[in-house]
Amino acid sequence: MIVLYSYWLSSCSWRIRFALCLKGIPYEYKAVDLVKGEQFSPEFEKLNPLHCVPVLADDHVVVSDSYAIFLYLEEKYTQKPLLPVDPQIRALNLQIASMINSSIQPYHMISALKDMEKMFGAETKQWAQYKIDKGFWALEKLLKDVAGKYATGEHIYMADVFLAPQIMQAVNRFDIDMSKYPTLRRLSETYKGLAEFHASSPQSQPDACITNNNL
């Protein structure tokens, strides 16, 4: 069985939990408490020297980084594909996922914000809000004329898997005003109607700690 090393509040981990649920792939959940520093243990360092979640172990294959994990799952487990065949729509899904993975989420990682505060005494929440708004503005422009029920049409694909956790984190952690992004706001309401979305959400995970909602 697949083993997923995850932290309940990690949006990167949420992407993979969401993808696994959508594809109907069973997996074992192994919690890594980022607050307690379990990601720095010698055992976890062997899995990912960057000390980040998620990490996926599939028999003798170990993959870290949610983007790489997603593509691995898509190529090996072909049921319920989450990348379209059409090359243009496929490229758009890869572009959206890459924007979130590289140009939005890294700027509000817990470790990054703590390092910024420690090194520069900066107001980290405002910085995170600025970077999220910048990314959401670009995503809104990109999707407003192509989105259907889901981000790139009438089927749920990779773009949605990456968008859903990012939008929820933006609202719940950083108080982003989604009225500025009507397309993204509409999509987030669609995601909330999916059983797979709720099954993969932070509050549904075995390591969830509802009182620790400031991370």
Salt bridges, closest charged atoms under 4 A:
GLU45 OE1 - HIS51 NE2 2.76
ASP58 OD2 - LYS76 NZ 2.94
ASP59 OD1 - HIS60 NE2 3.63
GLU74 OE1 - LYS23 NZ 3.02
ASP133 OD1 - LYS180 NZ 3.18
ASP145 OD2 - LYS144 NZ 3.33
ASP175 OD2 - LYS125 NZ 2.54
GLU189 OE2 - LYS192 NZ 3.12
